[in-house]
Amino acid sequence: MANEKNGRFGQFGGQYVPETLIPELNRMAAAYEEAKQDPAFQHDYRELLANYANRPSLLYYAKNMTKDLGGAKIYLKREDLNHTGAHKINNVIGQALLAKRMGKKRLIAETGAGQHGVATATIAALFGFECDVYMGKEDTDRQQLNVYRMELLGATVHPVETGTKTLKDAVNAALQAYAANPDDIFYVMGSATGPHPYPSMVRDFQSVISEESKLQLQKAEGRLPDKVVACVGGGSNAIGSFAAYIDQPAVTLIGVEAAGKGLHSTDTAATIELGSTGIFHGMKSLFLQNKAGQINPVYSISAGLDYPGVGPEHAFLAATKRAEYVGITDDEAVGAFEYIAKQEGIIAAVESCHAIAYVQKLAPTLPKDEIIVCTVSGRGDKDVAAIAKYQGVEINE
């Protein structure tokens, strides 16, 4: 990609890890470069996407939303229809094939909302890998269904009790486990974050989202979209949704962050809007941190978006103004969760509903001949109990 040079996106990216991990990351980068050029690897990846993950995912014309909002045409890229219920499977298939190529026996992963953990456990079962998933204790409590799904698939789930007991701490624990035994372990990074080569690999494996939407919209409308909208935590579904359009300046790219209780509150996870440049989790990027460089606690109703940083390519896209980033609050995301269910019969992940909420604001301001493509990054089964509780309704899971 034009954005990337030697593992960096402008000033962002790099490898800021213990020296013990550098040789293993370099081996991984070399193996990945070879795999990209290997037709057999590409065939295996595409075959699993088609015949296991159920791709291509649907590009759905949301006619009810379009009519109700009264502006631009809205198309939804339905990653929620993939096997395991989210976009995460796209990346996990690619990394697991690379792990197999490198002779690894055990996969480890971090997870927030649980979808990446479920996808990793799924592929570990398919390929015969041992699997360990690190998940913040707070997230294991609010995503008990996904914890059970991972265990059902044969993975060992490790609740992380340190720090804020959320995604940031799960990544810390996974990186520590990886550094302790890099020869035997393949760390399947779930987002477009971390040290090189992860941001590039995850972007490449998730770019199938935008490759498909570009072709599908060409078939449906004979042209490119005007706007592409996707939610951003670490940024994997968004960078995948943007990738095929980055070199198309006429297409506006919009990442939607979790503003939590508001951009002016301390209970937020809007990294790009409120963060500053720093180094954390092996990368130079934007982070929510204090003046001493200590990472701030973050908050969102969404376990998948309450991460205090963002992938380095997103930081670069923001710095160069190639993409816009906006915040959506908990209340707005919950409203969108109910809105898309009632309008289109789709129960979408609360992460995805941050993007839907922004589309609700954006579409009415645009002319009817404009087109928005919004990625529904995952399905919302996992969130129903939490949303009901947020709305004051207790249900028995």
C-alpha positions as semicolon CSV with decimal commas, in nm:
position;residue;x (nm);y (nm);z (nm)
1;M;0,000;0,000;0,000
2;A;0,115;0,353;-0,072
3;N;0,081;0,453;0,295
4;E;0,338;0,210;0,426
5;K;0,717;0,207;0,425
6;N;0,936;-0,022;0,634
7;G;0,660;-0,096;0,879
8;R;0,569;0,269;0,928
9;F;0,285;0,493;0,821
10;G;0,448;0,835;0,826
11;Q;0,573;0,877;1,181
12;F;0,344;0,602;1,314
13;G;0,400;0,226;1,348
14;G;0,734;0,056;1,410
15;Q;0,838;-0,216;1,655
16;Y;0,860;-0,108;2,019
17;V;0,889;-0,443;2,194
18;P;1,136;-0,636;2,414
19;E;1,449;-0,741;2,223
20;T;1,351;-1,107;2,266
21;L;1,052;-1,050;2,036
22;I;1,231;-0,868;1,752
23;P;1,376;-1,181;1,584
24;E;1,038;-1,358;1,598
25;L;0,852;-1,057;1,457
26;N;1,107;-1,030;1,178
27;R;1,064;-1,402;1,103
28;M;0,690;-1,346;1,091
29;A;0,729;-1,046;0,859
30;A;0,956;-1,246;0,625
31;A;0,718;-1,543;0,627
32;Y;0,429;-1,313;0,550
33;E;0,611;-1,149;0,259
34;E;0,679;-1,497;0,114
35;A;0,318;-1,604;0,172
36;K;0,183;-1,298;-0,011
37;Q;0,376;-1,405;-0,319
38;D;0,280;-1,774;-0,291
39;P;-0,022;-1,867;-0,508
40;A;-0,087;-2,173;-0,287
41;F;-0,119;-1,958;0,025
42;Q;-0,349;-1,713;-0,153
43;H;-0,559;-2,000;-0,287
44;D;-0,596;-2,154;0,059
45;Y;-0,691;-1,817;0,208
46;R;-0,952;-1,739;-0,057
47;E;-1,089;-2,093;-0,047
48;L;-1,146;-2,072;0,330
49;L;-1,304;-1,728;0,298
50;A;-1,551;-1,864;0,043
51;N;-1,622;-2,212;0,176
52;Y;-1,579;-2,168;0,550
53;A;-1,634;-1,801;0,634
54;N;-1,924;-1,764;0,385
55;R;-1,783;-1,482;0,172
56;P;-1,849;-1,263;-0,014
57;S;-2,061;-1,098;0,253
58;L;-2,379;-0,929;0,139
59;L;-2,389;-0,563;0,036
60;Y;-2,744;-0,483;0,140
61;Y;-2,947;-0,185;0,023
62;A;-3,113;-0,053;0,340
63;K;-3,424;0,081;0,170
64;N;-3,622;0,140;0,490
65;M;-3,344;0,342;0,653
66;T;-3,288;0,530;0,328
67;K;-3,657;0,621;0,305
68;D;-3,691;0,706;0,674
69;L;-3,382;0,927;0,690
70;G;-3,468;1,099;0,365
71;G;-3,123;1,164;0,221
72;A;-2,844;0,956;0,071
73;K;-2,885;0,594;-0,033
74;I;-2,756;0,361;0,240
75;Y;-2,588;0,029;0,172
76;L;-2,478;-0,199;0,457
77;K;-2,176;-0,428;0,423
78;R;-2,298;-0,727;0,622
79;E;-1,995;-0,868;0,804
80;D;-2,240;-0,988;1,068
81;L;-2,339;-1,266;0,826
82;N;-1,991;-1,423;0,826
83;H;-1,928;-1,750;1,010
84;T;-1,873;-1,660;1,379
85;G;-2,079;-1,344;1,331
86;A;-1,822;-1,072;1,263
87;H;-1,541;-0,947;1,040
88;K;-1,278;-1,099;1,272
89;I;-1,276;-1,434;1,090
90;N;-1,121;-1,274;0,776
91;N;-0,801;-1,187;0,959
92;V;-0,785;-1,497;1,178
93;I;-0,796;-1,730;0,877
94;G;-0,499;-1,547;0,724
95;Q;-0,291;-1,541;1,042
96;A;-0,370;-1,905;1,125
97;L;-0,255;-2,011;0,776
98;L;0,065;-1,818;0,838
99;A;0,108;-1,986;1,179
100;K;0,069;-2,324;1,010
101;R;0,323;-2,225;0,746
102;M;0,568;-2,130;1,024
103;G;0,520;-2,462;1,205
104;K;0,351;-2,321;1,516
105;K;0,139;-2,540;1,742
106;R;-0,037;-2,290;1,972
107;L;-0,238;-1,977;1,897
108;I;-0,290;-1,702;2,152
109;A;-0,514;-1,400;2,117
110;E;-0,651;-1,103;2,305
111;T;-1,018;-1,016;2,287
112;G;-1,251;-0,739;2,405
113;A;-1,608;-0,807;2,299
114;G;-1,511;-1,169;2,241
115;Q;-1,561;-1,187;1,864
116;H;-1,189;-1,208;1,786
117;G;-1,147;-1,469;2,059
118;V;-1,433;-1,673;1,917
119;A;-1,289;-1,649;1,565
120;T;-0,944;-1,756;1,687
121;A;-1,090;-2,047;1,887
122;T;-1,294;-2,148;1,580
123;I;-0,993;-2,166;1,349
124;A;-0,783;-2,333;1,618
125;A;-1,046;-2,608;1,633
126;L;-1,054;-2,638;1,253
127;F;-0,674;-2,653;1,217
128;G;-0,597;-2,851;1,533
129;F;-0,408;-2,576;1,720
130;E;-0,404;-2,539;2,096
131;C;-0,556;-2,201;2,184
132;D;-0,539;-1,953;2,472
133;V;-0,744;-1,633;2,479
134;Y;-0,677;-1,340;2,713
135;M;-0,981;-1,131;2,805
136;G;-1,024;-0,859;3,068
137;K;-1,226;-0,975;3,370
138;E;-1,477;-0,694;3,319
139;D;-1,528;-0,807;2,960
140;T;-1,567;-1,174;3,059
141;D;-1,846;-1,061;3,292
142;R;-2,033;-0,857;3,029
143;Q;-1,971;-1,103;2,744
144;Q;-2,037;-1,436;2,917
145;L;-2,195;-1,585;2,605
146;N;-1,876;-1,539;2,405
147;V;-1,665;-1,679;2,690
148;Y;-1,875;-1,995;2,680
149;R;-1,852;-2,010;2,300
150;M;-1,470;-1,996;2,317
151;E;-1,457;-2,270;2,579
152;L;-1,703;-2,481;2,379
153;L;-1,462;-2,454;2,083
154;G;-1,176;-2,587;2,298
155;A;-0,995;-2,266;2,392
156;T;-0,873;-2,176;2,739
157;V;-0,998;-1,830;2,838
158;H;-0,776;-1,638;3,081
159;P;-0,962;-1,358;3,265
160;V;-0,715;-1,071;3,317
161;E;-0,748;-0,916;3,663
162;T;-0,489;-0,637;3,627
163;G;-0,542;-0,269;3,545
164;T;-0,888;-0,178;3,423
165;K;-0,958;-0,545;3,344
166;T;-1,052;-0,460;2,984
167;L;-0,906;-0,491;2,632
168;K;-0,589;-0,290;2,705
169;D;-0,500;-0,531;2,986
170;A;-0,585;-0,836;2,774
171;V;-0,335;-0,714;2,512
172;N;-0,072;-0,665;2,786
173;A;-0,124;-1,020;2,910
174;A;-0,112;-1,170;2,561
175;L;0,209;-0,981;2,476
176;Q;0,368;-1,102;2,801
177;A;0,276;-1,463;2,721
178;Y;0,413;-1,421;2,368
179;A;0,741;-1,268;2,488
180;A;0,788;-1,556;2,735
181;N;0,768;-1,825;2,466
182;P;0,787;-1,680;2,111
183;D;0,929;-1,995;1,950
184;D;0,620;-2,209;2,011
185;I;0,343;-1,948;2,004
186;F;0,180;-1,753;1,725
187;Y;0,007;-1,442;1,859
188;V;-0,301;-1,375;1,646
189;M;-0,346;-0,998;1,685
190;G;-0,711;-0,907;1,643
191;S;-0,688;-0,544;1,540
192;A;-0,476;-0,331;1,309
193;T;-0,254;-0,245;1,605
194;G;0,071;-0,359;1,765
195;P;0,423;-0,387;1,630
196;H;0,508;-0,440;1,263
197;P;0,402;-0,657;1,075
198;Y;0,061;-0,679;1,249
199;P;-0,096;-0,350;1,128
200;S;-0,009;-0,435;0,767
201;M;-0,113;-0,801;0,791
202;V;-0,446;-0,724;0,954
203;R;-0,517;-0,450;0,698
204;D;-0,436;-0,685;0,412
205;F;-0,651;-0,971;0,545
206;Q;-0,942;-0,737;0,622
207;S;-0,919;-0,551;0,289
208;V;-1,147;-0,819;0,144
209;I;-1,432;-0,610;0,294
210;S;-1,367;-0,310;0,069
211;E;-1,252;-0,516;-0,230
212;E;-1,594;-0,682;-0,225
213;S;-1,798;-0,368;-0,154
214;K;-1,627;-0,187;-0,441
215;L;-1,721;-0,461;-0,688
216;Q;-2,069;-0,509;-0,541
217;L;-2,156;-0,139;-0,555
218;Q;-2,017;-0,117;-0,908
219;K;-2,260;-0,393;-1,001
220;A;-2,555;-0,237;-0,814
221;E;-2,502;0,132;-0,896
222;G;-2,226;0,144;-1,157
223;R;-2,003;0,365;-0,944
224;L;-1,804;0,417;-0,623
225;P;-1,968;0,525;-0,296
226;D;-1,947;0,886;-0,182
227;K;-1,890;0,796;0,183
228;V;-1,763;0,484;0,360
229;V;-1,842;0,464;0,732
230;A;-1,712;0,212;0,987
231;C;-1,666;0,198;1,364
232;V;-1,311;0,225;1,504
233;G;-1,165;0,081;1,823
234;G;-0,821;-0,049;1,731
235;G;-0,945;-0,021;1,375
236;S;-0,948;-0,358;1,196
237;N;-1,292;-0,349;1,036
238;A;-1,250;0,017;0,946
239;I;-0,911;-0,022;0,780
240;G;-1,052;-0,321;0,590
241;S;-1,355;-0,114;0,490
242;F;-1,132;0,175;0,375
243;A;-0,842;-0,011;0,210
244;A;-0,968;-0,036;-0,150
245;Y;-1,079;0,330;-0,144
246;I;-0,773;0,497;0,009
247;D;-0,638;0,576;-0,337
248;Q;-0,979;0,709;-0,448
249;P;-0,984;1,071;-0,317
250;A;-1,345;1,124;-0,423
251;V;-1,455;0,869;-0,160
252;T;-1,482;1,020;0,191
253;L;-1,366;0,778;0,464
254;I;-1,526;0,819;0,806
255;G;-1,422;0,631;1,119
256;V;-1,662;0,639;1,414
257;E;-1,512;0,621;1,762
258;A;-1,673;0,543;2,097
259;A;-1,731;0,873;2,275
260;G;-1,879;0,689;2,574
261;K;-2,051;0,945;2,797
262;G;-1,928;1,231;2,580
263;L;-1,614;1,385;2,433
264;H;-1,601;1,632;2,722
265;S;-1,620;1,361;2,989
266;T;-1,346;1,136;3,123
267;D;-1,563;0,833;3,036
268;T;-1,469;0,808;2,670
269;A;-1,261;0,608;2,421
270;A;-1,237;0,863;2,137
271;T;-0,865;0,819;2,078
272;I;-0,814;1,008;1,753
273;E;-1,023;1,307;1,854
274;L;-0,876;1,341;2,204
275;G;-0,547;1,147;2,201
276;S;-0,181;1,239;2,154
277;T;0,121;1,068;2,002
278;G;0,286;0,804;2,217
279;I;0,427;0,452;2,229
280;F;0,229;0,160;2,371
281;H;0,160;-0,204;2,283
282;G;0,459;-0,215;2,048
283;M;0,363;0,077;1,824
284;K;0,390;0,452;1,789
285;S;0,040;0,588;1,743
286;L;-0,227;0,802;1,909
287;F;-0,331;0,721;2,265
288;L;-0,547;0,858;2,542
289;Q;-0,276;0,942;2,794
290;N;-0,176;1,200;3,052
291;K;0,109;1,450;3,018
292;A;0,351;1,199;3,170
293;G;0,264;0,945;2,900
294;Q;0,065;0,718;3,130
295;I;-0,233;0,555;2,957
296;N;-0,567;0,689;3,079
297;P;-0,859;0,465;3,175
298;V;-1,112;0,455;2,892
299;Y;-1,481;0,375;2,880
300;S;-1,748;0,266;2,633
301;I;-2,060;0,055;2,654
302;S;-1,888;-0,146;2,381
303;A;-1,627;-0,397;2,500
304;G;-1,480;-0,396;2,150
305;L;-1,423;-0,020;2,128
306;D;-1,294;0,069;2,476
307;Y;-0,929;0,064;2,374
308;P;-0,704;0,362;2,461
309;G;-0,517;0,361;2,129
310;V;-0,573;0,316;1,758
311;G;-0,387;0,141;1,478
312;P;-0,099;0,341;1,325
313;E;-0,251;0,355;0,978
314;H;-0,561;0,523;1,119
315;A;-0,337;0,772;1,301
316;F;-0,169;0,842;0,967
317;L;-0,500;0,875;0,779
318;A;-0,617;1,123;1,043
319;A;-0,290;1,320;1,038
320;T;-0,296;1,349;0,658
321;K;-0,671;1,424;0,661
322;R;-0,741;1,133;0,425
323;A;-1,004;1,007;0,671
324;E;-1,235;1,182;0,917
325;Y;-1,299;1,051;1,269
326;V;-1,606;1,134;1,476
327;G;-1,739;1,031;1,818
328;I;-2,070;0,866;1,902
329;T;-2,194;0,833;2,260
330;D;-2,336;0,530;2,438
331;D;-2,685;0,677;2,422
332;E;-2,658;0,735;2,047
333;A;-2,523;0,382;1,985
334;V;-2,801;0,224;2,192
335;G;-3,054;0,430;1,999
336;A;-2,906;0,303;1,673
337;F;-2,915;-0,057;1,806
338;E;-3,292;-0,024;1,841
339;Y;-3,332;0,181;1,523
340;I;-3,168;-0,066;1,283
341;A;-3,354;-0,354;1,446
342;K;-3,691;-0,188;1,392
343;Q;-3,613;-0,040;1,048
344;E;-3,428;-0,327;0,882
345;G;-3,477;-0,633;1,104
346;I;-3,104;-0,646;1,181
347;I;-2,969;-0,693;1,533
348;A;-2,623;-0,541;1,493
349;A;-2,328;-0,541;1,732
350;V;-2,317;-0,237;1,959
351;E;-1,975;-0,162;1,805
352;S;-2,134;-0,145;1,459
353;C;-2,418;0,066;1,596
354;H;-2,174;0,350;1,658
355;A;-2,131;0,364;1,278
356;I;-2,507;0,327;1,222
357;A;-2,572;0,615;1,462
358;Y;-2,345;0,841;1,261
359;V;-2,517;0,736;0,939
360;Q;-2,846;0,842;1,102
361;K;-2,696;1,191;1,141
362;L;-2,514;1,202;0,807
363;A;-2,764;1,062;0,556
364;P;-3,032;1,335;0,593
365;T;-2,771;1,605;0,524
366;L;-2,678;1,458;0,185
367;P;-2,858;1,467;-0,150
368;K;-3,058;1,162;-0,257
369;D;-2,812;1,078;-0,535
370;E;-2,523;1,024;-0,293
371;I;-2,435;0,679;-0,160
372;I;-2,313;0,574;0,183
373;V;-2,161;0,231;0,246
374;C;-2,162;0,146;0,617
375;T;-1,997;-0,167;0,756
376;V;-2,199;-0,374;1,001
377;S;-1,892;-0,527;1,163
378;G;-2,075;-0,792;1,366
379;R;-2,405;-0,924;1,490
380;G;-2,558;-0,815;1,817
381;D;-2,668;-1,137;1,988
382;K;-2,383;-1,089;2,236
383;D;-2,510;-0,740;2,329
384;V;-2,883;-0,798;2,377
385;A;-2,864;-0,859;2,754
386;A;-2,629;-0,563;2,811
387;I;-2,846;-0,326;2,604
388;A;-3,158;-0,446;2,783
389;K;-2,988;-0,378;3,118
390;Y;-2,880;-0,033;2,995
391;Q;-3,244;0,037;2,916
392;G;-3,356;-0,085;3,259
393;V;-3,486;-0,424;3,146
394;E;-3,358;-0,735;3,321
395;I;-3,362;-1,050;3,109
396;N;-3,256;-1,401;3,199
397;E;-2,970;-1,501;2,969
